[in-house]
Amino acid sequence: MIDVELDMGVVWGNSDFGQSEVEKAVDAAVRFAAIAELADPVVPVSVSIKLSDNAEVHALNREWRDKDKPTNVLSFPMLDDEELDALLNGTYDAPEIMLGDIILAHETCAAEAKEKDVPIAHHATHLVIHGMLHLLGHDHIEDDEAEFMEALEVKALASMGLHNPYKDEIDH
């Protein structure tokens, strides 16, 4: 199991989304990304997740992605492709592994959840899964990559009893 270091911002304090929900989302992402090595790793593996606000995510998005606006989730992988391959092949030699950082912007998440007519905790769960898949080497730049990544997200969410966020109509 992956250790989750959660930094919960004040603005998230009144939500139904906390340590337990974040850990379940991380676990679901790992299971459906079919990375058995991370289910019971031989060395400590961790991820840092920060539940923050639009201002902080906006600043990070501007600095690291040259996009001058907030977004719902940002992922910052710590492992490059070779290191990730070595981890998955069992040849990564380190006393511990930090997969990377994920940060969510509360105001953007809340607005998107309202638009989708879902609880913010459900939407945030989706975004943590999405962010974890990025840390595990998945992307959605090309159409085929996006379809594959979305399929993993949908399966992970379904395993948690949550709806498909990519359907045109949401089933409640």
Rosetta silent file (secondary structure, phi, psi, omega in degrees, C-alpha in Angstrom):
SEQUENCE: MIDVELDMGVVWGNSDFGQSEVEKAVDAAVRFAAIAELADPVVPVSVSIKLSDNAEVHALNREWRDKDKPTNVLSFPMLDDEELDALLNGTYDAPEIMLGDIILAHETCAAEAKEKDVPIAHHATHLVIHGMLHLLGHDHIEDDEAEFMEALEVKALASMGLHNPYKDEIDH
SCORE:     score description
SCORE:     0.000 S_00000001
   1 L     0.000  146.038 -179.955    0.000    0.000    0.000 S_00000001
   2 L   -87.081  133.554  174.797    1.122    3.511   -0.745 S_00000001
   3 E   -75.889  131.380  179.985    1.604    5.925    2.149 S_00000001
   4 E  -109.479  119.042  174.566   -0.445    9.067    1.621 S_00000001
   5 E   -96.867  106.959 -175.724    0.861   12.306    3.068 S_00000001
   6 E  -104.065  128.018  172.593   -2.199   14.574    3.119 S_00000001
   7 E  -111.780  105.565 -174.294   -2.036   18.334    3.625 S_00000001
   8 E   -98.401  111.461  179.933   -5.624   19.418    4.063 S_00000001
   9 L   -67.003  156.785 -177.408   -6.169   23.108    3.514 S_00000001
  10 H   -55.632  -40.747 -175.858   -8.550   25.065    5.698 S_00000001
  11 H   -63.674  -24.310  178.896  -11.057   25.558    2.882 S_00000001
  12 H   -87.016   -7.478 -173.888  -11.490   21.757    2.614 S_00000001
  13 L   -57.008  -29.572 -178.159  -12.095   21.386    6.366 S_00000001
  14 L   -95.003    5.064 -178.718  -15.884   21.375    6.056 S_00000001
  15 L   -89.405  169.316  177.599  -16.029   18.862    3.207 S_00000001
  16 L   -93.089   27.238 -175.152  -16.682   15.136    3.400 S_00000001
  17 L  -124.096  114.798 -177.322  -13.329   14.497    1.775 S_00000001
  18 L  -147.235 -154.550 -173.564  -10.359   13.619    3.952 S_00000001
  19 H   -54.539  -48.064 -177.537   -7.613   11.105    4.676 S_00000001
  20 H   -62.135  -45.739 -178.711   -9.751    7.968    4.317 S_00000001
  21 H   -66.235  -39.401  178.448  -11.296    9.035    1.011 S_00000001
  22 H   -64.027  -45.542 -179.995   -7.914   10.093   -0.408 S_00000001
  23 H   -61.830  -40.484  178.024   -6.328    6.757    0.577 S_00000001
  24 H   -64.273  -39.799  178.958   -9.188    4.822   -1.048 S_00000001
  25 H   -65.623  -43.384  178.173   -8.810    6.838   -4.268 S_00000001
  26 H   -61.206  -45.882  179.803   -5.035    6.249   -4.349 S_00000001
  27 H   -61.345  -43.111  179.687   -5.554    2.526   -3.773 S_00000001
  28 H   -63.946  -41.294  178.786   -8.186    2.303   -6.529 S_00000001
  29 H   -60.909  -43.628 -179.657   -5.909    4.095   -9.016 S_00000001
  30 H   -65.368  -44.450 -179.240   -3.069    1.672   -8.280 S_00000001
  31 H   -61.034  -45.075 -175.039   -5.324   -1.392   -8.538 S_00000001
  32 H   -84.806  -11.575  170.337   -6.822   -0.399  -11.866 S_00000001
  33 L   -82.957   -1.750  176.521   -3.513    0.765  -13.299 S_00000001
  34 L    57.618   47.330  177.883   -2.586   -2.920  -12.734 S_00000001
  35 L  -112.511   80.700 -176.349    0.576   -2.142  -10.822 S_00000001
  36 H   -60.196  -30.723 -178.741    0.703   -5.076   -8.441 S_00000001
  37 H   -59.969  -24.888 -178.765    4.193   -4.070   -7.281 S_00000001
  38 H   -92.501   -9.504  177.495    2.688   -1.074   -5.508 S_00000001
  39 L   -70.321  -35.213  178.896   -0.029   -3.038   -3.712 S_00000001
  40 L  -142.753   70.427 -173.638    2.619   -4.540   -1.410 S_00000001
  41 L   -67.957  151.666 -179.790    5.875   -2.689   -2.133 S_00000001
  42 L   -81.040  -19.688  174.019    9.212   -3.958   -0.813 S_00000001
  43 L  -126.294  157.844  178.873   10.272   -0.413    0.134 S_00000001
  44 L   -60.316  132.079  177.245    8.106    2.434    1.421 S_00000001
  45 E  -122.383  132.987 -178.032    6.257    4.201   -1.406 S_00000001
  46 E  -136.753  163.362  174.544    4.498    7.488   -0.815 S_00000001
  47 E  -138.830  143.668  177.633    2.554   10.227   -2.516 S_00000001
  48 E  -106.575  127.280  179.943    1.949   13.753   -1.265 S_00000001
  49 E  -125.961  128.941  179.315   -1.536   15.184   -1.757 S_00000001
  50 E  -118.558  126.993  174.078   -2.492   18.734   -0.937 S_00000001
  51 E   -97.841  107.793 -170.455   -6.075   19.937   -0.819 S_00000001
  52 E  -125.237 -149.028 -176.991   -5.677   23.629   -1.482 S_00000001
  53 L  -131.429  173.317 -177.975   -7.365   26.560   -3.165 S_00000001
  54 H   -59.088  -38.724 -176.123   -7.529   28.272   -6.542 S_00000001
  55 H   -61.280  -46.939 -178.924   -4.896   30.874   -5.667 S_00000001
  56 H   -68.486  -43.022  179.801   -2.176   28.321   -4.931 S_00000001
  57 H   -66.201  -37.280  176.685   -3.058   26.082   -7.879 S_00000001
  58 H   -59.071  -47.978 -179.188   -3.191   29.147  -10.158 S_00000001
  59 H   -61.926  -42.850  179.159    0.332   30.146   -9.091 S_00000001
  60 H   -67.142  -40.446 -179.873    1.666   26.600   -9.628 S_00000001
  61 H   -63.926  -39.304  178.595   -0.101   26.275  -12.980 S_00000001
  62 H   -67.878  -44.615 -177.040    1.434   29.575  -14.117 S_00000001
  63 H   -69.521  -44.125 -170.894    4.926   28.663  -12.883 S_00000001
  64 H   -99.429  -20.580 -176.701    5.119   25.039  -14.067 S_00000001
  65 H  -124.985    2.461 -178.569    2.740   24.879  -17.045 S_00000001
  66 L    55.818   34.404  177.355    2.714   28.474  -18.325 S_00000001
  67 L  -118.089  115.696 -173.366   -1.075   28.564  -17.904 S_00000001
  68 L   -89.230   61.217  178.017   -2.266   31.690  -16.140 S_00000001
  69 L  -163.833  159.115  174.493   -5.383   30.256  -14.541 S_00000001
  70 L   -74.816  163.004  174.016   -6.380   27.795  -11.851 S_00000001
  71 L  -140.140  172.290 -175.468   -7.234   24.219  -12.746 S_00000001
  72 L   -74.161  -42.580 -176.770   -8.884   21.413  -10.818 S_00000001
  73 E  -146.413  142.490  172.188   -5.835   19.166  -10.246 S_00000001
  74 E  -125.193  143.190  176.821   -2.114   19.270  -10.882 S_00000001
  75 E  -123.505  137.717  178.832    0.269   16.325  -10.706 S_00000001
  76 E  -126.805   91.311 -179.686    4.015   16.545  -10.274 S_00000001
  77 E   -65.645  142.185  176.778    5.668   13.151  -10.849 S_00000001
  78 L   -95.654  -21.628 -177.698    8.979   12.565   -9.082 S_00000001
  79 L  -101.572  135.795  173.306   10.000    9.584  -11.196 S_00000001
  80 L   -82.090  177.664 -175.689   10.999    9.872  -14.835 S_00000001
  81 H   -58.233  -41.575 -179.770    9.997    7.173  -17.346 S_00000001
  82 H   -65.809  -42.249  179.238   13.149    5.092  -16.752 S_00000001
  83 H   -66.264  -40.782  178.423   12.746    5.207  -12.970 S_00000001
  84 H   -64.065  -43.049  175.749    9.064    4.305  -13.228 S_00000001
  85 H   -59.940  -43.220  178.643    9.909    1.361  -15.511 S_00000001
  86 H   -62.493  -40.209  177.289   12.589    0.231  -13.039 S_00000001
  87 H   -60.809  -46.188 -177.058   10.049    0.457  -10.202 S_00000001
  88 H   -71.081  -25.449  177.488    7.538   -1.624  -12.139 S_00000001
  89 H   -90.705   -1.689  179.013   10.215   -4.182  -13.085 S_00000001
  90 L    77.293   17.984 -178.645   11.422   -4.453   -9.497 S_00000001
  91 L  -110.743    3.499  179.009   14.872   -3.073  -10.327 S_00000001
  92 L   -73.930  122.088 -173.905   14.517    0.420   -8.811 S_00000001
  93 L  -107.811   96.066  178.062   17.133    0.608   -6.086 S_00000001
  94 L  -153.682  150.244  179.687   16.186    3.091   -3.387 S_00000001
  95 L   -70.138  -23.239  175.825   15.410    2.869    0.327 S_00000001
  96 L  -157.841  161.203 -175.593   12.071    4.593   -0.281 S_00000001
  97 E  -130.973  128.315  172.551   10.129    5.982   -3.216 S_00000001
  98 E  -106.943  113.546 -179.094    8.177    9.224   -3.533 S_00000001
  99 E   -68.150  -37.614  179.846    5.882    8.981   -6.569 S_00000001
 100 E   151.597 -165.172 -176.115    5.122   12.683   -6.583 S_00000001
 101 E  -121.367  145.027  174.437    2.710   15.409   -5.580 S_00000001
 102 E  -129.924  137.283  177.477   -0.940   16.042   -6.377 S_00000001
 103 E  -134.657  134.547  179.081   -2.750   19.276   -5.568 S_00000001
 104 E  -113.692  143.880  178.342   -6.463   20.049   -5.881 S_00000001
 105 E  -101.589  115.895 -174.191   -8.085   23.501   -6.016 S_00000001
 106 H   -57.376  -50.648 -174.549  -11.203   23.637   -3.848 S_00000001
 107 H   -62.159  -41.964  178.819  -13.110   26.396   -5.642 S_00000001
 108 H   -66.948  -43.579  178.448  -12.619   24.822   -9.073 S_00000001
 109 H   -61.230  -43.092 -179.091  -13.495   21.363   -7.755 S_00000001
 110 H   -64.910  -42.508  179.683  -16.602   22.703   -6.033 S_00000001
 111 H   -64.792  -42.121  178.942  -17.776   24.552   -9.167 S_00000001
 112 H   -66.190  -40.434  178.565  -17.220   21.467  -11.348 S_00000001
 113 H   -62.204  -43.160  178.995  -19.013   19.223   -8.838 S_00000001
 114 H   -62.539  -43.860  178.841  -21.982   21.611   -8.787 S_00000001
 115 H   -61.422  -37.537 -179.466  -22.044   21.706  -12.600 S_00000001
 116 H   -85.653   -7.381 -178.498  -21.973   17.889  -12.725 S_00000001
 117 L    59.286   47.498  176.167  -24.530   17.678   -9.887 S_00000001
 118 L  -130.655  155.994  175.707  -22.322   15.402   -7.781 S_00000001
 119 L   -63.240  146.074 -179.858  -20.955   15.780   -4.264 S_00000001
 120 H   -58.250  -33.661  179.344  -17.572   17.478   -4.125 S_00000001
 121 H   -62.103  -37.308  178.334  -16.154   14.377   -2.398 S_00000001
 122 H   -67.726  -44.163 -179.918  -17.052   12.254   -5.442 S_00000001
 123 H   -66.392  -41.761  178.545  -15.488   14.736   -7.854 S_00000001
 124 H   -63.665  -36.983  175.933  -12.373   15.094   -5.692 S_00000001
 125 H   -59.464  -46.166  177.443  -12.069   11.287   -5.596 S_00000001
 126 H   -57.985  -43.729 -176.695  -12.096   11.283   -9.405 S_00000001
 127 H   -69.661  -33.996  175.507   -9.419   13.980   -9.510 S_00000001
 128 H   -66.423  -43.798  176.364   -7.144   12.136   -7.061 S_00000001
 129 H   -59.060  -46.176  178.942   -7.460    8.989   -9.205 S_00000001
 130 H   -58.253  -47.651  179.559   -6.712   11.092  -12.297 S_00000001
 131 H   -62.865  -40.974  178.353   -3.676   12.651  -10.612 S_00000001
 132 H   -62.928  -41.012  179.189   -2.393    9.271   -9.428 S_00000001
 133 H   -62.018  -35.257  174.117   -2.620    7.857  -12.937 S_00000001
 134 H   -62.903  -43.836  179.826   -0.435   10.740  -14.101 S_00000001
 135 H   -64.065  -24.446 -179.220    2.111    9.884  -11.391 S_00000001
 136 L   -93.973   13.409  171.989    2.020    6.275  -12.626 S_00000001
 137 L    97.795    2.414  180.000    2.955    7.289  -16.157 S_00000001
 138 L   -88.902  154.269  178.208   -0.421    7.733  -17.857 S_00000001
 139 L  -147.695  174.239 -178.440   -1.364   10.758  -19.910 S_00000001
 140 L  -137.257   33.448  179.543   -4.193   12.045  -22.097 S_00000001
 141 L   -73.337  -49.783  178.298   -2.415   14.067  -24.759 S_00000001
 142 L   -89.344  151.899 -177.396   -3.213   11.674  -27.612 S_00000001
 143 H   -57.484  -43.008 -178.345   -6.782   10.404  -28.152 S_00000001
 144 H   -67.697  -36.141  175.878   -5.871    6.748  -27.584 S_00000001
 145 H   -65.217  -42.303 -179.265   -4.026    7.624  -24.362 S_00000001
 146 H   -62.934  -44.104  178.693   -7.004    9.672  -23.189 S_00000001
 147 H   -61.907  -42.545 -179.911   -9.447    6.824  -23.869 S_00000001
 148 H   -64.931  -46.044 -179.186   -7.233    4.353  -22.000 S_00000001
 149 H   -64.623  -43.234  178.043   -6.749    6.688  -19.030 S_00000001
 150 H   -61.396  -39.451  178.880  -10.467    7.515  -18.869 S_00000001
 151 H   -62.532  -40.829  177.219  -11.291    3.792  -18.918 S_00000001
 152 H   -63.503  -42.989  179.180   -8.988    3.231  -15.936 S_00000001
 153 H   -61.130  -45.949 -178.637  -10.602    6.138  -14.096 S_00000001
 154 H   -61.282  -44.007  179.111  -14.117    4.827  -14.786 S_00000001
 155 H   -64.522  -43.665  179.445  -13.202    1.325  -13.541 S_00000001
 156 H   -62.656  -44.598  179.314  -11.532    2.693  -10.411 S_00000001
 157 H   -64.539  -42.713  179.357  -14.521    4.912   -9.656 S_00000001
 158 H   -60.611  -36.965  179.356  -16.994    2.086  -10.290 S_00000001
 159 H   -64.166  -19.320  178.779  -15.089   -0.094   -7.814 S_00000001
 160 L  -101.722    6.021  179.655  -15.857    2.608   -5.243 S_00000001
 161 L    79.162   19.926 -178.047  -19.529    2.818   -6.216 S_00000001
 162 L  -106.696  151.626 -174.193  -19.104    6.138   -8.040 S_00000001
 163 L   -70.886  167.680  175.586  -20.541    7.124  -11.424 S_00000001
 164 L   -80.343  111.841 -177.266  -18.798    7.520  -14.758 S_00000001
 165 L   -73.248   -7.868 -178.143  -17.837   11.223  -14.964 S_00000001
 166 L   -98.317   -3.408  176.524  -17.494   11.000  -18.754 S_00000001
 167 L   -72.757  146.982  177.995  -21.102    9.977  -19.433 S_00000001
 168 L   -65.276  -39.726  178.004  -23.329   12.638  -20.935 S_00000001
 169 L  -114.520  134.198 -177.792  -26.005   11.909  -18.384 S_00000001
 170 L   -90.041  127.391  175.221  -25.156   11.199  -14.780 S_00000001
 171 L   -87.937  128.096  177.573  -26.988    8.319  -13.118 S_00000001
 172 L  -105.192    0.000    0.000  -27.816    8.972   -9.485 S_00000001
